[in-house]
């Protein structure tokens, strides 16, 4: 009998069928429920995209207004959760705070955390609550009062309002909305797969999202855009780009923001965010991040033949929007929770326990030795 083929990291293994998201890795396309991401980023709001992922179609005006109202109503956090957040160290990792808060929220809202529940209520609640949790923690560690729920604001504007002070310019709101849309789903990435594995056991939605957040915390999945901004800090001046990048490549160091397991060409999200990095930078009179990133892109492509992925430009957009660097990955979660929950709900509809096998490479013929006879 031939030895089974091991696909490390499950690369190219088709684990399930889904109607949520399609990645055309060779054509450089990302599709949500049939709609190209370029079309959605240019024309749709994040709330429309969330509705699309959850319900399978774009909303009409009445449906969109109802969704927005429900999200606004669900922004308020239970007092018991605020008490828990107040007891967490202000030095905690923001991802640890999100993970802990989502797990605790399940205890406080048991009707939305029953195993196998297919109600959309939990998805709405988590999407509305994650920015509130993140904003509450960030303001607390900064010595600022808790943010209001801002019922007048869109979801994207609300995310900005809880994470920074001052008015929100229309361009800032649109840039944040686009960034949320681009990160809303991405097929079976590690965190989404973790959520679906948890859901496949018939565990509850909140447990599945807790699994996803814990997976996203890992630096091989989340945090690459933070490393990109650290690279720009090291480069400092555009004219130093080639020297710094080539030195890192010579030391076989990885330049974050390049390459992708699925895309064989440029990630379409990077194409869109490159434009937004320039637009927001130009509006704010600060194109230094964009200029350095373009030079990094040129050097890496010339030396390694790699194309940029979503992380190359997203950090510069967030920085220009005054979002602290250690909140980049939590903001990813604020967006991706829509995709996570959509995948969990889909998993419940076609339930089969996800249980792959492994190729055992250890011994098989050892004999038990009594403890007193062991060397």
HUBELMO-V844327 format. One record per pair of residues at least 4 apart in sequence whose ideal C-beta (glycine too) atoms are under 7 Angstrom apart, sorted by the first residue. I is the first residue (numbers start at 1). J is the second residue. Records with the same first field share a line. If there is no record, write none. Layout:
I: J + J
This chain:
4: 359
6: 359
7: 11 + 12 + 13
10: 15
11: 261
15: 188 + 354
18: 346
19: 33
20: 33 + 53 + 185 + 342 + 343 + 346
21: 31 + 32 + 185 + 186 + 187
22: 31
23: 30 + 187 + 262
24: 28 + 29
25: 262 + 263 + 264
26: 264 + 265
28: 263 + 265 + 266 + 268
29: 36 + 268
30: 37 + 268 + 269
31: 35 + 36
32: 37 + 40 + 49 + 52 + 53 + 185
33: 52 + 53 + 56
35: 39 + 40 + 52
37: 41 + 182 + 268 + 269
38: 42 + 268 + 272
39: 43
40: 44 + 49 + 181
41: 178 + 181 + 182 + 272
44: 48 + 49 + 181
45: 154 + 177
46: 50 + 155 + 156 + 177 + 180 + 181
47: 51 + 64 + 67 + 68 + 71 + 155
48: 52 + 58 + 59 + 64
49: 53 + 181 + 184
50: 54 + 127 + 184 + 338
51: 55 + 58 + 59 + 63 + 64 + 67
52: 57 + 58
53: 184 + 185 + 338 + 339 + 342
54: 120 + 123 + 342
59: 63 + 64 + 67
60: 64
61: 65
62: 66
63: 67
64: 68
65: 69
66: 70
67: 71
68: 72
69: 73
70: 74 + 124
71: 124 + 127 + 128 + 155
72: 149 + 151
74: 124 + 125 + 128 + 129
75: 128 + 132 + 149
76: 149
77: 81 + 82 + 129 + 132 + 133 + 136
78: 108
79: 83
80: 84 + 108
81: 85 + 101 + 104 + 105 + 108
82: 86 + 136
83: 87
84: 104
85: 101 + 136 + 137
88: 92 + 97 + 100
90: 140 + 141
92: 96 + 97
94: 98 + 134 + 137 + 326 + 327 + 330
95: 99 + 213 + 217 + 329 + 330
96: 100
97: 101 + 133 + 137
98: 102 + 130 + 133 + 134 + 213 + 330 + 333
99: 103 + 210 + 213 + 214
100: 104
101: 105 + 133
102: 126 + 206 + 209 + 210 + 213
103: 206 + 210
104: 108
105: 109 + 129 + 206
106: 113 + 204 + 206
109: 113 + 125
112: 121 + 122 + 125
113: 122 + 204 + 205 + 206
114: 204
115: 202 + 203 + 204
116: 202 + 348
117: 122 + 204 + 205
118: 345 + 348 + 349
120: 124
121: 125
122: 126 + 205 + 206 + 341
123: 127 + 341 + 345
124: 128
125: 129
126: 130 + 209 + 337 + 341
127: 337 + 338
129: 133
130: 134 + 333 + 334 + 337
131: 135 + 158 + 159 + 162 + 334
132: 136 + 162
133: 137
134: 138 + 162 + 163 + 327 + 330 + 334
135: 139 + 147 + 162 + 163
136: 140 + 146 + 147
137: 141
138: 142 + 163 + 327
139: 144 + 145 + 146 + 147
147: 161 + 162
150: 158 + 161
153: 157 + 158 + 161
154: 158 + 173
155: 159
156: 160 + 173 + 176 + 177 + 180
157: 161 + 168 + 173
158: 162
159: 163 + 176 + 331 + 334
160: 164 + 168 + 172 + 173 + 176 + 321
161: 168
163: 323 + 327
164: 322 + 323
168: 172 + 173
170: 174
171: 175 + 279 + 280 + 283
172: 176 + 321
173: 177
174: 178
175: 179 + 276 + 280 + 317 + 321
176: 180 + 321
177: 181
178: 182 + 272 + 276
179: 183 + 314 + 317
180: 184 + 335
182: 269 + 272 + 273 + 310
183: 332 + 335 + 336
184: 335 + 336 + 338 + 339
185: 338 + 339 + 342
186: 339
188: 192 + 193
189: 193
190: 194 + 215 + 221
191: 195 + 212 + 215 + 216 + 221 + 336 + 340
192: 196 + 212 + 339 + 340 + 343
193: 197
194: 198 + 211 + 212 + 215
195: 199 + 208 + 209 + 211 + 212 + 340 + 343 + 344
196: 200 + 343 + 344 + 347 + 354
197: 354
198: 203 + 207 + 208 + 211
199: 203 + 208 + 344 + 347 + 348
200: 347 + 351 + 352 + 353 + 354
201: 353
202: 351
203: 207 + 208
205: 209 + 341 + 344
206: 210
207: 211
208: 212 + 344
209: 213 + 337 + 340 + 341
210: 214
211: 215
212: 216 + 340
213: 217 + 333
215: 221
216: 221 + 222 + 329 + 332 + 333
217: 222
218: 222
219: 223
222: 329 + 332
223: 227 + 329
224: 228 + 256 + 257 + 311
225: 229 + 311 + 314 + 315 + 328
226: 230 + 315 + 325 + 328
227: 231 + 256
228: 232 + 256 + 257 + 311 + 312 + 315
229: 233 + 315 + 319 + 325
230: 234
231: 235
232: 289 + 292
234: 244
235: 240 + 241 + 244 + 292
236: 240
238: 291 + 292 + 295
240: 244
241: 245 + 292 + 295 + 296 + 299
242: 246 + 299
243: 247
244: 248
245: 249 + 255 + 296 + 299 + 300
246: 250 + 299 + 303
247: 251
248: 253 + 255
249: 253 + 303 + 304
255: 300
256: 311
257: 308 + 309 + 311 + 312
258: 300 + 306 + 307 + 308 + 309 + 312
259: 306 + 309
260: 267 + 309
263: 267 + 307 + 309
265: 307
266: 270 + 271 + 307 + 308
267: 307 + 308 + 309 + 310
268: 272
269: 273 + 310
270: 274 + 308 + 309 + 310 + 312 + 313
272: 276
273: 277 + 310 + 313 + 314 + 317
274: 278 + 313
275: 279
276: 280 + 317
277: 281 + 289 + 290 + 293 + 313 + 316 + 317
278: 282 + 287 + 290
279: 283
280: 284 + 317 + 320 + 321
281: 286 + 287 + 289 + 290 + 320
282: 287
284: 320
286: 320
287: 291
288: 292
289: 293 + 316 + 319 + 320
290: 294 + 316
291: 295
292: 296
293: 297 + 312 + 313 + 316
294: 298
295: 299
296: 300
297: 301 + 308 + 312
298: 302
299: 303
300: 304 + 306
301: 305 + 306 + 307
308: 312
310: 314
311: 315
313: 317
314: 318
315: 319 + 328
316: 320
317: 321
318: 323 + 328 + 331
319: 323
323: 327 + 328 + 331
327: 331
328: 332
329: 333
330: 334
331: 335
332: 336
333: 337
336: 340
337: 341
338: 342
339: 343
340: 344
341: 345
342: 346
343: 347
344: 348
345: 349
346: 350
347: 351
369: 373 + 374
